[in-house]
C-alpha cells in the first residue's frame, strides 16, 4: 500500500521499450562467434561448461598455464573488461566456487576468465576482443615459459 514509485514505473516502461525479443539469440550468436574465433586463432583454450545449458551472453574460458588475473589486467589495458569470477563474487581473491564445484582445480579456476556480451556489442567488437586476447595470451605464455626456463 502507498504511493507508487513513478520513476521506477517509468524506468520499467523504458526497459520494456528497449527489450528486443531477438536479444538472447543475438547474444548467443555473438558468444558462439567469439568462441569459434578463439578456437580458430590456435591458442589452447577450453570452454568451461560447454556441455551445459549456458546463458546466451556469457562465455567462461580456461587458458591453461596462464594467470587469469594477469590476462584480465592485460585486456583491461586494452580497454576490455572481463572477470576472473562470477558477477556475484566480483572483488573476491578466491578462485570461482562454481568452477571448483565443476571439478576444476584451483589453478584451473585461476586460469579462467568470464566474458559477457551485451546488446550494444557487435561482430567487430568480437574481432577486436579476439585479436587483443590472442596477443595477450601469447605474450603471457612466452613470459611464463621464460620464467620456467630461468628457474631450471
N, C-alpha and C positions, 0 to 999 in steps of 0.2 A: 504494500500500500504506500501511497505517497505520490509525489510528483515524478513523472517520467523524466529521464535524462535526455533532453533534446539533443545535446551534442553527441551523445552515444548513439541515439537513433539515427541522426544524420550521418554519422560515421559508418554505421552498419549499412545504411542505404547506399552510400557511396561504394562500399566494399562489394555489395551485390551488383552494382552497375559495372564495376571493374572486373568482376569474376567472369571468366570465359570458360565455357564447358569444355573446350579443347585443351585447356591448360595442362591437365595431367598427361594427356597424350603427347603434347608438345614437349613437356619437361622430360618425359620418358625417352622421347626421341633424342633430345639433347644429351641426356645421360648415356644412352646407348651409343651415340656418335662419339662422345668423349672416350668411353671405354674402348670402342673399336679403334679409334685413332691412337690411343696409348699402346694397344697391342701391336698395331702396325708400325709403331716407332721403334720397336725392337728392344725396349727396356724390359727387364724382368719385373713383372707386376702380377698380383693376384687380386681378384675381386673378393672382398670379404662378404660372405652371404650371397654369393652368386646364384645359388640354387634356391634361395628363399624368395618369398614374395616381398619385394622391396618397395620403398617409397619411390615414386617416379622421378623425384628431383634430387636424389641423393646417391652418391657413389662412395664407397669406402674401399680404399685400395691399400694393399700391403706391398711395400717396397723393401724386400729382404736386404739386410745389410746396410740400410740407410736409416739414419736417425730421422724419425718423423718430425721432431722439433726443429732440427737443422733444415729440413726440407721446407717446413712451414715458414721459417724465417726467410729462407731464400726466395720463396714465392711471394712473401709479403714485400720484400724489397723490389719485386717486380709489379707491385700493386695488386696482387692476387691474395684474397683472404680465404684461408682454409682452416681446418681444425684438426687437432690430433685426437679429439674425443667427441663424444655425443654433445649435442647442443645443451642438454640438461646438466652437463658436468663441465662446462667451459670454466677455465681458470684452475682446474684441478691438475696437479702434477702426477697423479696416479694414472697408470695406463687404463684404457677403457674397460670398465667392468663388463660391458657387453661382449667385447672381443675375447676377454678372458673366459666368460661363460660359454662362448662358442668353441672353446678348446684351444685358443691361441696361447702361446707362451707370452710372458711379459715383454720379451724382446720383440716378438712379432707385433704385439699390440702397440708398442712404442715406435714401430716402423710403419704404422698405418696412418693414413690421412683421410679425412672426410671432406668431400666436395659436394657442395649444394648449389643447385641451379634455380634460377627464378625466371619469371615470365619476361623480364627485360633482357635476359641473356640471349645471344644469337649464335648461329653457327660460326661466325667469325670469332666470337669470344672463345668458343671451344678450341678453334685452331690456335689462337694466341695462348691459351692456357696450356695446351699440349706442348707447344714449342718451348714455353718457359719451363714447364715441368720436365721435359726431356733434358734440357740444358742443365737444370738444377740437379736432377738425379745423376746424370753422368759426371758432373763436377764433384758431387759428394762421393760417388763411388771411387773416383780417382783419388780424392783426398783420403778416403778410408783405406784404399789399397796401399797408398804411400805410407800411411801411418802403421799399417800392419807390417810392411817390409822394413820399416825403420826399427821396429821392436825386435826383429829377428836377428 
